[in-house]
Every structure is written in C-alpha cells, then in structure tokens.
C-alpha cells in the first residue's frame, strides 16, 4: 500500500508553524525535533515533494 508520506509531513509542518505562530515569543520552544518513521514503502505524495519540504525546513531554521 503506497502512502503519501511527504503530504503528511508537509501538512504537519504547516500545522506546527500555525501553532508556533500563535504562541507568545517567550513561550515558543528553542528547538523542535520532527521524527518520521517509515516502512520504506513507495511515496505517492501529490502536494508536497522532497524539495518543497526541504525548503520549508530550511526557511524555518533561518527564522530561528
């Protein structure tokens, strides 16, 4: 069964960003660890791809 792993990751990153933005500066975590566990099945994502996810993560890192 193929999964849409990148799509799930992308949506979770967007949800996380929304949640962090809603927090006052003093309550935002300094570090976030995002763990992905996969069964190495084929990826059938349609909305998010590896490059887009990488750019999202890099942009967040630059914001601190």
N, CA and C atoms as a LAMMPS dump frame, in Angstrom:
ITEM: TIMESTEP
0
ITEM: NUMBER OF ATOMS
192
ITEM: BOX BOUNDS ff ff ff
-5.0000000000000000e+02 5.0000000000000000e+02
-5.0000000000000000e+02 5.0000000000000000e+02
-5.0000000000000000e+02 5.0000000000000000e+02
ITEM: ATOMS id mol type element x y z
1 1 1 N 0.839 -1.172 0
2 1 2 C 0 0 0
3 1 3 C 0.889 1.242 0
4 2 1 N 0.754 2.073 -0.981
5 2 2 C 1.558 3.285 -1.085
6 2 3 C 0.993 4.363 -0.165
7 3 1 N 1.863 5.118 0.432
8 3 2 C 1.48 6.189 1.349
9 3 3 C 1.834 7.546 0.743
10 4 1 N 1.229 8.555 1.268
11 4 2 C 1.539 9.926 0.853
12 4 3 C 2.366 10.586 1.959
13 5 1 N 3.543 10.021 2.192
14 5 2 C 4.384 10.428 3.298
15 5 3 C 4.726 11.92 3.25
16 6 1 N 5.173 12.429 2.125
17 6 2 C 5.555 13.834 2.042
18 6 3 C 4.351 14.748 2.272
19 7 1 N 3.183 14.351 1.797
20 7 2 C 1.98 15.15 2.023
21 7 3 C 1.67 15.24 3.517
22 8 1 N 1.762 14.137 4.209
23 8 2 C 1.503 14.126 5.655
24 8 3 C 2.536 14.999 6.367
25 9 1 N 3.802 14.854 6.011
26 9 2 C 4.852 15.656 6.63
27 9 3 C 4.623 17.145 6.374
28 10 1 N 4.299 17.499 5.156
29 10 2 C 4.064 18.898 4.811
30 10 3 C 2.922 19.506 5.591
31 11 1 N 1.826 18.776 5.704
32 11 2 C 0.675 19.279 6.458
33 11 3 C 1.01 19.412 7.938
34 12 1 N 1.75 18.47 8.493
35 12 2 C 2.144 18.546 9.901
36 12 3 C 3.072 19.734 10.139
37 13 1 N 3.981 20.006 9.205
38 13 2 C 4.864 21.167 9.346
39 13 3 C 4.063 22.47 9.295
40 14 1 N 3.082 22.547 8.405
41 14 2 C 2.235 23.741 8.347
42 14 3 C 1.42 23.9 9.627
43 15 1 N 0.885 22.797 10.154
44 15 2 C 0.144 22.847 11.419
45 15 3 C 1.043 23.318 12.558
46 16 1 N 2.26 22.808 12.586
47 16 2 C 3.217 23.195 13.616
48 16 3 C 3.53 24.681 13.525
49 17 1 N 3.744 25.167 12.334
50 17 2 C 4.041 26.585 12.131
51 17 3 C 2.888 27.456 12.628
52 18 1 N 1.67 27.049 12.346
53 18 2 C 0.499 27.786 12.819
54 18 3 C 0.445 27.811 14.336
55 19 1 N 0.707 26.667 14.956
56 19 2 C 0.69 26.581 16.42
57 19 3 C 1.783 27.442 17.042
58 20 1 N 2.97 27.41 16.453
59 20 2 C 4.086 28.204 16.99
60 20 3 C 3.828 29.694 16.842
61 21 1 N 3.244 30.087 15.739
62 21 2 C 2.957 31.499 15.496
63 21 3 C 1.959 32.032 16.516
64 22 1 N 1.064 31.181 16.983
65 22 2 C 0.046 31.595 17.945
66 22 3 C 0.612 31.79 19.352
67 23 1 N 1.792 31.253 19.623
68 23 2 C 2.401 31.376 20.947
69 23 3 C 3.148 32.695 21.086
70 24 1 N 3.113 33.28 22.289
71 24 2 C 3.952 34.465 22.526
72 24 3 C 5.429 34.083 22.396
73 25 1 N 6.271 35.042 22.039
74 25 2 C 7.687 34.77 21.81
75 25 3 C 8.338 34.011 22.96
76 26 1 N 8.059 34.371 24.175
77 26 2 C 8.682 33.738 25.334
78 26 3 C 8.249 32.298 25.57
79 27 1 N 7.179 31.864 24.931
80 27 2 C 6.669 30.502 25.133
81 27 3 C 7.001 29.554 23.984
82 28 1 N 7.606 30.075 22.947
83 28 2 C 7.968 29.212 21.811
84 28 3 C 9.195 28.389 22.166
85 29 1 N 9.204 27.124 21.772
86 29 2 C 10.376 26.288 22.067
87 29 3 C 11.59 26.748 21.273
88 30 1 N 12.762 26.57 21.858
89 30 2 C 14.007 26.927 21.167
90 30 3 C 14.358 25.906 20.102
91 31 1 N 13.95 24.67 20.324
92 31 2 C 14.325 23.582 19.424
93 31 3 C 13.124 22.664 19.217
94 32 1 N 12.962 22.201 18.005
95 32 2 C 11.891 21.263 17.682
96 32 3 C 12.517 20.067 16.982
97 33 1 N 12.149 18.896 17.416
98 33 2 C 12.614 17.665 16.778
99 33 3 C 11.41 17.035 16.086
100 34 1 N 11.534 16.829 14.804
101 34 2 C 10.455 16.272 13.988
102 34 3 C 10.908 14.885 13.548
103 35 1 N 10.25 13.865 14.038
104 35 2 C 10.664 12.486 13.775
105 35 3 C 9.7 11.846 12.773
106 36 1 N 10.272 11.182 11.781
107 36 2 C 9.474 10.476 10.782
108 36 3 C 9.895 9.014 10.793
109 37 1 N 8.93 8.151 10.979
110 37 2 C 9.187 6.713 10.938
111 37 3 C 8.431 6.161 9.737
112 38 1 N 9.14 5.491 8.871
113 38 2 C 8.52 4.996 7.642
114 38 3 C 8.849 3.529 7.432
115 39 1 N 7.987 2.874 6.735
116 39 2 C 8.207 1.469 6.396
117 39 3 C 8.869 1.313 5.042
118 40 1 N 9.384 2.397 4.497
119 40 2 C 10.085 2.411 3.21
120 40 3 C 9.203 2.028 2.028
121 41 1 N 7.905 2.236 2.189
122 41 2 C 7.007 1.949 1.07
123 41 3 C 7.061 3.095 0.065
124 42 1 N 6.556 2.852 -1.113
125 42 2 C 6.56 3.86 -2.167
126 42 3 C 5.802 5.108 -1.731
127 43 1 N 6.343 6.256 -2.078
128 43 2 C 5.717 7.52 -1.727
129 43 3 C 4.85 8.007 -2.896
130 44 1 N 3.58 8.266 -2.622
131 44 2 C 2.642 8.709 -3.655
132 44 3 C 2.133 10.126 -3.394
133 45 1 N 2.945 10.955 -2.757
134 45 2 C 2.531 12.311 -2.421
135 45 3 C 2.248 13.123 -3.674
136 46 1 N 1.286 14.029 -3.534
137 46 2 C 0.893 14.858 -4.672
138 46 3 C 1.109 16.342 -4.42
139 47 1 N 0.92 16.788 -3.18
140 47 2 C 1.013 18.214 -2.892
141 47 3 C 2.422 18.628 -2.472
142 48 1 N 3.1 17.791 -1.718
143 48 2 C 4.429 18.107 -1.214
144 48 3 C 5.439 17.121 -1.776
145 49 1 N 6.616 17.637 -2.076
146 49 2 C 7.711 16.793 -2.537
147 49 3 C 8.931 17.023 -1.659
148 50 1 N 9.964 16.243 -1.878
149 50 2 C 11.18 16.334 -1.07
150 50 3 C 11.78 17.735 -1.116
151 51 1 N 11.826 18.331 -2.298
152 51 2 C 12.428 19.656 -2.428
153 51 3 C 11.608 20.705 -1.676
154 52 1 N 10.303 20.653 -1.804
155 52 2 C 9.454 21.628 -1.104
156 52 3 C 9.596 21.472 0.407
157 53 1 N 9.607 20.235 0.898
158 53 2 C 9.77 20.013 2.337
159 53 3 C 11.125 20.517 2.819
160 54 1 N 12.16 20.26 2.052
161 54 2 C 13.496 20.728 2.42
162 54 3 C 13.513 22.246 2.514
163 55 1 N 12.888 22.919 1.582
164 55 2 C 12.841 24.387 1.596
165 55 3 C 12.049 24.9 2.798
166 56 1 N 10.953 24.223 3.132
167 56 2 C 10.16 24.617 4.297
168 56 3 C 10.991 24.518 5.572
169 57 1 N 11.721 23.43 5.707
170 57 2 C 12.549 23.217 6.898
171 57 3 C 13.678 24.241 6.956
172 58 1 N 14.329 24.483 5.823
173 58 2 C 15.418 25.462 5.783
174 58 3 C 14.921 26.866 6.13
175 59 1 N 13.745 27.222 5.632
176 59 2 C 13.187 28.541 5.926
177 59 3 C 12.926 28.683 7.419
178 60 1 N 12.409 27.627 8.024
179 60 2 C 12.13 27.667 9.463
180 60 3 C 13.436 27.769 10.271
181 61 1 N 14.459 27.068 9.833
182 61 2 C 15.752 27.136 10.515
183 61 3 C 16.313 28.552 10.474
184 62 1 N 16.147 29.237 9.348
185 62 2 C 16.657 30.6 9.221
186 62 3 C 15.921 31.572 10.142
187 63 1 N 14.659 31.277 10.437
188 63 2 C 13.897 32.137 11.349
189 63 3 C 14.339 31.948 12.797
190 64 1 N 14.932 30.808 13.063
191 64 2 C 15.44 30.529 14.405
192 64 3 C 14.505 29.791 15.27
